Amino acid sequence: MNDTTAKNSDLVEILTRALPYIQRFQGKTIVVKYGGGAMINEALKEAVIRDVILLSLVGIRVALIHGGGPEIDLMLRALGKESRFVRGLRYTDEETMDIVQMVLCGRVNKEITAMIQAGGGKAMGLCGIDGGLLRARRFKPDGEDLGLVGEIEYVEASLLDTLLDSAVIPVISPVALGLDGDECKSLNVNADTAAARIAVALGAEKLMLMTDVRGILRDTQDPESLVRVIRRPDLDQLKTEGVVTKGMIPKADCCALAVDGGVKRAHIIDGRLPHALLVELFTDEGIGTMIE
């Protein structure tokens, strides 16, 4: 067998193994939260966009929610404004909110949308204000003021369903329309939480959180200690045991929110690995942590 024949044989084997998964998820909804290192590395960005386009072209309904923290930080520094975080959330005053909205709803959202279009997919860029897609109240944990930071109360799923039914990929930036006296104001919402809320509202098959770690590790110093599958009740136990700590806690909480709300499975995957979405969805082994 020559090299070309061997490569073709390997390719056929890969496609054959993927076929049952493609059939299983065809017509189902998958919500992807796109952020972290995969957004600032051009090669990884292109790989993610190709993955999303492929999923859409094989008949999977894909909604993409994106972050943009590094881009916001860069813009704030360029304008001489310091970033401030409270409990891991960006304190958002009026000026910061203007910058968040400009960066997320403008440059980042439209760049992703354009890349999908250029790659042969169909996409529509939205923020949570458009069509009243995301409605939120100010988030004040234990009464602490975070400024214009919101907690999502409502998702207008019918708008997204209309797009998804037409094989259009909604590309959503996490800025919401306010409630309770903030009806004309924009609120900054956490992208992971927004993705979880949207997944619940759409009755999604899966929520995929792309982050900068392999998934949940039993030992944070050992990448090989990845926990590949966790039952939802066991997730709380891992938090109690201290396995889920620090920055992984809000990721795990978003997955719990999604699964408790009816999403069949939630995944935490390393977006720094090329084609992580496809490997997690279309192989037996997967690449990250799955909560079911």
C-alpha angles and dihedrals in degrees: 000000000000124000094261093051091047092051091048090050091051090049092051090049091052093049092045091052091048095050098082090051093048089051092047095052099037108123092011125117123245121185115205124196105205119197147104124062093344089070098054100040108081096209092049091045091056091047092053092048091050090050092051092048091049092051090052094047092054090055103266116138106232127190115186122204115186137197127204109187096142091050091050091050091051092051093047091051091048089055093046095248121136121229114235125193129196117190089345093306124112112251102233121202122175094274093046090048090055089053093045091052093046093050101038102035094034122033103013097041095046093044091056092044091050092049092054091048092047090050093057100265130116117241141165121202115222140165124207091262094062110098089350087285095160124026119188144176123218111277113229110168108203088349093300115149114235096168116227096002116131140203113213116245101168140023121198094221095173091070091054093044090056091055095042092049087058092051090251117143111226110218106200130192115204102244115122137198112248131244134199099042095335095085093129096040133091118232126203110232131188110263095217092052091045090053091050093049091048091048090053093047091051094046087237124196091218143011114208117196112194111204141154099265132066093250132271110349125196086211115029089205092056117065089190092064091079115152101222101186129022127180111226095246090051092056091072090050091054089054090050090050091051094244090118106053144148114353093005092064096075090045091052091046091054090051090049090049090053097046093044087052094056104271105140098221138002124202134200109201138172107254090192090074113085114253092001090156094058094044092050094046104037106037134070093229098047122192107248143021122307121200116199 
